[in-house]
Amino acid sequence: MKSPVHRCRDVEHGRGHSGSGGGGGTHVGTNCLVPEQRIPISKDVITASAASAMWFIKDACGIVCAIITWLLVLYAEFVVLFVMLLPSKNLTYSIVNGTLFNTLAFLALASHLRAMCTDPGAVPKGNATKEYIESLQLKPGQVVYKCPKCCSIKPDRAHHCSVCKRCIRKMDHHCPWVNNCVGENNQKYFVLFTMYIALISLHSLAMVVFHFLYCFEDDWTKCSSFSPPATVILLILLCFEGLLFLIFTSVMFGTQVHSICTDETGIERLKGETGKWGKVPCWEALRAAFGGPFSLAWCSPFSGLGCGRGAPEHVAVPQGDIIEEDVIEIPLN
């Protein structure tokens, strides 16, 4: 008796191997649809996994990078407050710049925390079972892809992350600085993180320049609570940090906005997978990524994406044995 599913190995790489099927010894490779006939299932068909209260990747490199990120922001906070603002004789200058810098730093760290602890769009793990595929009620001729690494049914535009050990919907890349993948559910927070880091870097650079000019005109012993050599070293280190992260985060911010507007992720461009789906207009893609019509909520790391997407359905996955096939075609008959 023939199985209703057919094995077709390595089709994602275009190799299309054939093998012997059970029973009649027919070549399964001849029963597979050619690539042009395959219809990948939409990501909306695959239900989201039951999101836990906290998402955190236990990766040593990512955890170290995330801690370094926070320490660098706290260092900038220390220099700005105790080297430049508190010793300043201009109270208005200190209050205005202190409030602005601390607000941007708080939003940057909050965005970092949301990007790190938000499920980026993980596909349910271990749901590649015959019972689950039958529950999807797909149409004849459609094809289902199984990830051989996490044994999950991959929706369209999902990719496997070797660090997260999960398939991620609309995965752009894995960023060690936020210790997480940048995907469908947390791209907004990553964009905000890069934007606010770029802003505080620019702000700190401007304050360093003004403070140097102020110290050159005045007595170096009076323009800082620290000794002149210590003041110069602290300011130079902050200047180097601000310039480095201004360039890095500005490039990342522009890249992410471009990816959203063109409706293609970084990994899709890298693999040459562009043009395999119906792209949405730029403004519609921005609304989907930031969670609704344009408003101040776009700039808030505390606003969720619920207004832009429906809440994920927590549907019980039918239990069963993991199928062996990497590509399963829904029978035409």
Number of C-alpha atoms within 10 A of each C-alpha: 6 10 10 12 16 23 23 23 17 13 15 12 7 10 10 17 14 17 16 12 15 12 9 9 9 14 16 17 18 14 14 21 15 12 11 6 11 14 16 18 20 12 16 10 12 20 17 18 19 14 15 8 8 9 15 13 17 12 14 11 11 20 19 14 17 20 13 13 16 16 12 14 19 14 16 23 19 14 18 24 18 14 22 23 22 17 16 19 11 10 11 10 12 18 13 11 17 17 12 14 21 15 13 20 22 14 21 26 20 18 28 26 19 22 29 28 18 22 25 22 22 26 26 22 17 20 25 29 21 17 16 18 18 11 11 12 10 16 13 12 16 17 20 23 21 23 21 16 14 20 21 23 27 27 23 20 21 23 22 20 18 11 16 17 13 22 27 27 23 26 26 22 17 18 17 18 18 25 27 29 29 29 26 20 24 24 23 28 29 27 25 25 27 23 24 26 26 26 21 24 28 18 18 25 21 13 18 21 12 13 19 17 11 14 15 11 10 11 11 18 12 14 24 21 16 16 12 16 10 13 19 16 11 18 24 14 14 23 20 13 18 26 16 13 18 23 14 14 20 17 14 17 21 14 15 22 17 15 19 24 18 17 21 22 23 16 17 21 13 9 8 10 13 16 11 11 13 8 13 15 12 16 14 14 18 22 17 19 24 28 21 19 15 12 10 8 15 21 18 16 22 13 14 19 20 12 14 14 13 8 10 13 12 11 10 10 17 14 13 13 11 16 18 14 18 21 23 22 25 19 16 9 6
